[in-house]
Amino acid sequence: MKQIADLRPRNVQQRNFVGMVFTTKTSLAMALLVFVTSIASASATFKNLAFFNGTDGANPTEMTLVQGIDGELYGTATNGGAHGYGTVFKISPSGTLTTLWNFCKETNCPDGAYPQAGLTLVIGGDLYGTTYRGGAHGYGEVFKITPAGALTVVYSFCSLSGCADGYYPTAGVAMIQGTDGNLYGSVSGNGGIFRLTLAGKKTWLWPYPAATPVYGANGLVQASDGNFYLTDSGRSGYSDGNIWKITPAGKGTKFYGFCQLTNCADGVFPGGPLVQGANGSLYGTTIGGGKYNDGIFFALTLAGKLTTLHSFDYFTAGNLGSYIDSGVILGDDGNFYGIAAFGGMGCVSGCGTVFKITPAGVLTTLHEFGDVTDGSGPGG
């Protein structure tokens, strides 16, 4: 019997991987449940790409897919696979699903278990990811996998006494490759932002401060000014969510705290990583707050000024989504694209939507999920 605690999936319902295809030139933009090959066209064609059945993975809901230099789409499933501890997979743009790795091939899962974040494409074409458990000490790891499916454990957390190097990589937070070529990511145990060379040497960039805790880190990005920006979703009764600014030298400060305005008109509980627009501002979403308390789409300048561009509303025609916890991606047409986990008219309970939103905040609902036909509760 494998000596590792079972992690129950957050949602036992099997999810589809579905795709939205826009027909013109290819873009590298990619998100779970949304495959964007081009967004220059105003019309959208929806297409199911693949269905997970458990043996090839289950619950691919904690991550956003990444497109490799070969054009394939790479991701992780938290559960399922040959041993029940998750997989790394790829999907071709035509919908062929291939399992590249089944985690926990040996007792105690030295190769990792339960990946809970997406993969990071690095210069050269290899991919790096994290697992929440497993590794040499059972507290998670960083791994490298080639497009051909060869996996190498790069770093095992809790390698130092008292797990001073951290443990349990943060669910839903994919690593990023910095401009210096190193990987940066987040751990929840003895939490903080770590720096890792591709060869596996780990140091801390910014240990989370005890005086002002980071609750629910959910996205990291490096902006054009060289600084890192981290969003945390906050915790009811303690924090309404924050954006932190961390210099490459490791100095971290609270850059913006949400719910500064009356009735939280500036949003509450931000979700997903920020994305930098062509004008240099950072864009993101919140789960709550705004005019209708269904969240906002906002812009934040590098000087720290936040502007609410759009308030989501579950009940307004054309603005059908709510619970936008994955952020947005920037399309090659200059607009932003995202998903709402709930809302829409596709099923009785509101199964979620795909939307387009301009930098000025004008929203267009592109697709409403219908549960039986195309899935529900999109993530990533």
Secondary structure as GFF3:
##gff-version 3
##sequence-region A 1 380
A	DSSP	beta_strand	16	21	.	.	.	ID=ss1
A	DSSP	beta_strand	30	31	.	.	.	ID=ss2
A	DSSP	beta_strand	34	35	.	.	.	ID=ss3
A	DSSP	beta_strand	45	51	.	.	.	ID=ss4
A	DSSP	beta_strand	66	67	.	.	.	ID=ss5
A	DSSP	beta_strand	73	77	.	.	.	ID=ss6
A	DSSP	beta_strand	87	91	.	.	.	ID=ss7
A	DSSP	beta_strand	97	102	.	.	.	ID=ss8
A	DSSP	beta_strand	120	121	.	.	.	ID=ss9
A	DSSP	beta_strand	127	131	.	.	.	ID=ss10
A	DSSP	beta_strand	141	145	.	.	.	ID=ss11
A	DSSP	beta_strand	151	156	.	.	.	ID=ss12
A	DSSP	three_ten_helix	161	163	.	.	.	ID=ss13
A	DSSP	beta_strand	167	169	.	.	.	ID=ss14
A	DSSP	beta_strand	176	177	.	.	.	ID=ss15
A	DSSP	beta_strand	183	189	.	.	.	ID=ss16
A	DSSP	beta_strand	192	196	.	.	.	ID=ss17
A	DSSP	beta_strand	202	207	.	.	.	ID=ss18
A	DSSP	beta_strand	217	222	.	.	.	ID=ss19
A	DSSP	beta_strand	228	232	.	.	.	ID=ss20
A	DSSP	beta_strand	242	246	.	.	.	ID=ss21
A	DSSP	beta_strand	252	257	.	.	.	ID=ss22
A	DSSP	three_ten_helix	262	264	.	.	.	ID=ss23
A	DSSP	beta_strand	268	276	.	.	.	ID=ss24
A	DSSP	beta_strand	282	288	.	.	.	ID=ss25
A	DSSP	beta_strand	296	300	.	.	.	ID=ss26
A	DSSP	beta_strand	306	311	.	.	.	ID=ss27
A	DSSP	beta_strand	321	322	.	.	.	ID=ss28
A	DSSP	beta_strand	328	330	.	.	.	ID=ss29
A	DSSP	beta_strand	336	340	.	.	.	ID=ss30
A	DSSP	beta_strand	342	343	.	.	.	ID=ss31
A	DSSP	beta_strand	353	357	.	.	.	ID=ss32
A	DSSP	beta_strand	363	368	.	.	.	ID=ss33
###
